[in-house]
Amino acid sequence: MKKALLILGILFMSMFAKAQTVENIRTEQDGEKINIYYQIANTNNKQLFRVTISCLVNESNRITLKSITGDVGDFVIGGKNEYKVIWDVLKDVDELTNAKFFVKIEIKDDSSTIKSEKTKGKSKFGVKAGLNLSNMLIKNFPSDFDEKSITSFHLGGVVAFNIAENFALETGMLLSGKGGKWEYSETESGITITGIMTVSPLYLEIPINALYKAELGSVKLLLFVGPYIGIGVGGKMKTEFTASGLPSGVTISSLLGYDPDESEDIEYGTDDTSLLKRTDFGLNIGAGLEIKNLQIRVQYGLGLSNLDPQGSSDTETKNKVVGISIGYMFGDK
């Protein structure tokens, strides 16, 4: 039976294409076979390599290894920590007493580069809808009023302009409900009166976000930040009063002298009859997950403009909103 005496010599490598190099080549004898290990620097799993291995046998005869299996040939995927090739020595040579190995790699395909070039400058359209939890910060509002959040909604269309593979500029147009609620309670002569005022403006909002996507396996992490501008297009202001401990035959209407429950449209402007300025401006910041074309997001919107019609710093009014949304982006996954 043929027997191979292995004295493994210096391992030499050569490489072509970009900054990838063959590193840390090592071998081990496993019976009549040789395991050849190597690494490729600076690769990812979106690259495909052609790997060939040749050997200088006994310092005189250079051959290309044929009886080999493992990470060799035309379809070696990048991104591995280490690659392994098994050479069935005696199928290629009768005897081996000294060997120098030559490992050569060439890029066959780099879909990471291709994807980046394909996506750059392209746009994607989508729709989104969700829940708003909002309140309004009003400076110097009476301290005996308890500030409460209200629940509203947002919905509309979005568009993302790809700047690079993982970066996009995102905008759109949303119908977004905001506002707040205040509760007041007072007891006198055994009668407790509770009042609730709710302000719920409705805005046509245009956000402009810088969006970053980080791959987490089959899921992408979304991080975004940017300004928004909102135009008031509707909404209501409601007041409600209730009373307990009223004497028999006395109603809250007769006690107050007016209808305890009122609702009126919000007047936007800067005159004395206006409730809020029409234009809102602020900053959005948030995060989310993208699963194929589906997106789930959470964001915080901080109003930066004073919505007080008179622009008074004593009664400065600003929106604050936490939004939870689900959206779908049309186009490539």
N, C-alpha and C positions, 0 to 999 in steps of 0.2 A: 504493500500500500504506500502511496506517495505520502511524504511527510514534509511539512513546511516548518523550517526553522526561522523564526522571525526575529530579526534585529532591526527595530524600527529606527530609522534615521531622522534627520531634521525634516520637519513638515513645512512645506513652502506653499504659500497661497498667492493667487492673483485675482484681481477683481476689476469689474468695469461697472459704470453707472452711478452717478451722483456721489453721495457721501457714504454709501454702504461699503463696508469692508468685512472681509472674513477674519474672524478673531478666534483665539483660544482653541485652535485645532489640537485635538488629542486623540490618541488611539489606545485600544486595549485588545489583547488577544483573547479570543473565546474559542478554545479548541482549535479547529482548523479554519476558523473565520476571524476576521478583524473587524471590530467595531470602530468606526471613524466618527468622531464628534466634532462639531464646529458651531460657531455663532456668527450671525450677521448683524453688524451694528446699524443702528438708526433705521429700523424697519417697522412697518405696521402691517396689520392683517388685511390691508387693502392692496398690498403689493404682491406680485407674482414673479418668481424668479426661475431662470433656467440654470441648473447647477450641474456641472460636469466635474468628474474627478479622474485624474490620471496619476500614474505612479512610475517612478524611475526604479526599475527592478534591478537589484544587485549592482547598482551604479553604472549600468551599461545600456539597458533596454527600457525605453519609456513606452508604456502602454496606457490605453484608456480602459478603465475598469468597466467590465461588461456584466459580470455576475454579481450585481449589487442591488440592494433593495433599501427602501427607506426614503429619506429626504434628499432625493436626487432626481434629476430629469427636468422636464419642462414645466412642471406644475408644483413648485415648492412655494408655499404661502409664507409670507413674512410675518414677523411679530412673535415668533417663538423665542423662548429663552435659550434653548439649545436644540440643535438638529443632530439626527443620528442616521448613519448609513452602515449597512452590514455588507461586507465583502466576503464572498465565498471564494477564498484565495485559489484553491487547487483546481477550480474550474477554468481559471484564466492562465495560471502559470504552474509549472511542474515543481518548482522549488523557490523559496523566498528566504534569502539570508540577510537582505538589507533593502530598505524601502524609503523613498522620499515621495511624499504625496503632494499633488498640486490640485488645489480646489479653486474652481473658477465659477463666479456667479455673474449673471446678466439679468437685468430687469426685462421681463416680457410684458408686464402690464402694471400700471400704477394708477388704480382707480381713485385713489385719494386725490391725486393731482387732476385727473380727468374730472372728478366730481366738482372740485373747486372751480375749475375753468367753466364747467357747464352751468353751475349755479350762480356764478358771479354775474350780477346785473339782471338776473331774472326776478320775476315777482310772483307771489302767490296770493290768492284771494281766499277769504274765509268768512265765517259768521260766528258770532258768539252771543251768549246770553247768560245772565246770572243774577245773583242776589247782592243788594247793597245794604249794609248796616251803617247808617249815617247819623251824625249829629252836627250841631252848629255851635261853634265857639263864639259867644257874644260877650265882649268885654264889659265889665261893670253891670252885668245883669243882676237883678235883685237876688240876694243870697238865699232868701226863703223860697225860691223856686228851685225844684229839683230837675236837673237836666237829664233827659232820657234819649236813648237812641230810637230811631224808627227803621222799619224794614221797607225797602223799596226794590227796584229792579234796574237792570241795564240790558240793552240788546242792540245789535247793529252789525255792520260789516267791517272787516279789517283787511288791510293789504300789507304785505311784507316785501320790501325790496332787498334782495340779497346783495350784500357788499362783499362778503367773503364766505367761505364754507360754513363758518360758525357764527357769522355776524350778519345782522339785518337791521334795516331801518323800517319801523312799523308805524302805520298810521291807520286811520279809518274814521268812521262816523257812528256814534252811539247815542241812543236815547237813554238818559240816565237820571234816575230819581234820587234826590238828596234831601237834606233838611234836618229837622230835629223836633223834639217835644219837651215841654216844660210843665211840671205839675206843681200846684199850690194848694195848701190846705190851711184853713183857719177855723178856730172854734171860739164862739162867743155866746154867752148865755145859753149854753147847752146845745147850740146849733153849730154843726160842722159843715162848712162849705168847701168843696173841693173843685178846683178849676184845672182844666187841661188845655193848653194851647199847642197846636201842631202846625208847623210850617213845612210844607212838602213841595219845594220847587222842582220843576222838571226842566232838564237841560238837553240841548243838542250839543254833544261834546266831541271834540277832535283831539285825540291824544297823538303825541309824536314820541315814540319810544326807541331807544337803542336796545337791541335784543341780542343776547348771547346764548348760544346753545352748546351744552357740553354733553358728550355721549356717555351714557351709563349702561353699556350693553345694548339691549333692545329698546331702552328708554332714553330720552334726552331731557336733561335739566335745563330749564329756561330761567334766565335772569334778565330783568329789564328795568329801565329807568328812563324818565323823560317828562317833559312838560305837557300840559293839556290846556285847552281853552274851551270854555263852555258858554253857550248862549241860552239864556232863559227863554223858554217857549211856552210855559204853562205852569200849572200847579195850584195848590189850594192853601189857604190859611183857615184853620178851624179852631173854634173855642167851644168847650163843653163844660158845664157846671152841674154838679150834683150836690144834694144836701141831705143831711140826716138830723134827726131830732127836731123836725119842724112841728109846731103846734097843729092840732087838728084844723083842717080847712085852709091852711096856709100852704101855698105852692112856692117853689123856688122862683118862678116867674114873677109872682106878686112880691116876693121878698126882695128880689134884685131890681125889679122895675123894668126889665127888658127880657127878651127871649134868651134863655141861657145857652142855647146851642145855635151857633152861627157858622156859616161857611161862605167864603168868598174867594174869588180868583185872585191870585197874586198879581199885584201891579208892579211892573218893572220900570225903573227910571231913576231920575235924580231929583224929582220935585217932592213937595210935602206929602203928596198922596201915595207915593211909591213905598213899597215895603222893602224891595231889594234892588240893587243895581242889576242890570241885565247881563253883564259880562263877568264871568268867573274865570280865574286863572290860577293854576296850581301845578303841583308836581306829583307824578305817580311813581311808585317803586314797588316791585313785586317779583314773584318767582312762581314756577309751575313745572309741570311735567308734560312731555309730548310722547304719545304712544301712537306710532304711525302718523295718521293725520289728525288724531284727536288731541286736544290740549285742555288741561285742567290748570287753572291759575288762581292765585290769591294776590291781591294788591292793596296798597294803602294809598289813598289820594288825599293830599294835604292842600287845602286852599290857601293861596298866598295873597289874593286880592281882598281888599275890604269891600264887603257887599253893602255896607250901610249907605243908603241913598245920599246922605249929606257928606259922606266921607269923614265922619267924625271919628277921631281916635278914641274918644270916650266910650263909644258904642260900637267898636270895631266888630265886624261880623265875618266869620269865615266858615267854609265847609270842611268837614272831615268825614271821610268815607272809607270803609273796608269793603272790598268787593271780592266775591267768589264767583268764578265763571267757568263755563265749559264751552269749548269752541271746536270748530272743524275747519281745517285748511284744505282747500281743493288743490289738486295737482299731485306732483311726485311725492312719495313718502320720504 
